[in-house]
Amino acid sequence: LYVNPERSRTEEYVRKLEEAGVKALFVTVDAPQLGRREKDMRNKYTQQGSDVQGGDEDEGEVDRSQGATRAISSYIDPGLCWDDVPWLKSITKMKVLLKGVQCGEDAVMAFKAGLDGAVLSNHGGRQLDTCRSGIEVLPEVMEALKEAGCKREDFAVFIDGGIRRGADIFKAVALGASGVGVGRPVLYSLASYGEKGIVRMVHMLQDELQMVMRLSGCPTVQSITEAHVITRNLADHIVPLPVDHLTQGTYMPLMPAARM
């Protein structure tokens, strides 16, 4: 959920979600200022917004010259702050979580404010350049919550960003995450194969997670602990990956038409 500067519109949208059976709200808090997304700026966005945003569309208050993200940012309240938490909780019976938490202090504040959880995220690296990924922030957050007297069942911690394999899910759970968010794989699967692609993607992640659990001696998700991962080089940003020499060294790369 992106909170609209006109709060009545947000309340209307939340009411529709609740009536549709949505169980929880993930309130995005890491985008009070749009990051400089240069690739997106090269695109032009011309699609009409939702009916809730129709007034802004008609009045020409939406900037469509710098891509979809700039257009969407017209509907985001940059003044959203901790003082708005009571209002957020008052407009819905759904669980409310903050998405975009980047440090232990903010996670503790969210817990003490009576929220139901947080998503550790750097917005796919598209907001503040070089900021930490969710998996890097996770150990700090879990330690801070523990010191604050928080139990895992009282405050859910999720991460997103870079989840590509079942092993990535295993690592996140080992470090304390209640679950993970999957973005790009969903988009690629849906765009290429539709609903069947999504189902196949989920099955692949399940199979990989099960394999890693078996090879790590973990019969249940509850048996996955921090002892199963090594975190001393977590912030080094050194990720060993296999090199595909067949693709990189044998085949001639495709050239853009402009360079042929």
Salt bridges, closest charged atoms under 4 A:
GLU6 OE1 - ARG9 NE 3.59
GLU12 OE2 - LYS16 NZ 3.76
ASP30 OD1 - HIS123 ND1 2.88
GLU38 OE2 - ARG36 NE 3.24
ASP51 OD2 - LYS16 NZ 3.50
ASP56 OD2 - ARG9 NH1 3.05
GLU57 OE1 - ARG64 NH2 2.28
ASP77 OD2 - ARG7 NH2 2.52
ASP84 OD1 - ARG7 NH1 3.22
GLU136 OE1 - HIS237 NE2 3.30
GLU140 OE1 - ARG132 NH1 2.97
ASP160 OD2 - LYS99 NZ 3.89
GLU208 OE2 - ARG165 NH1 2.87
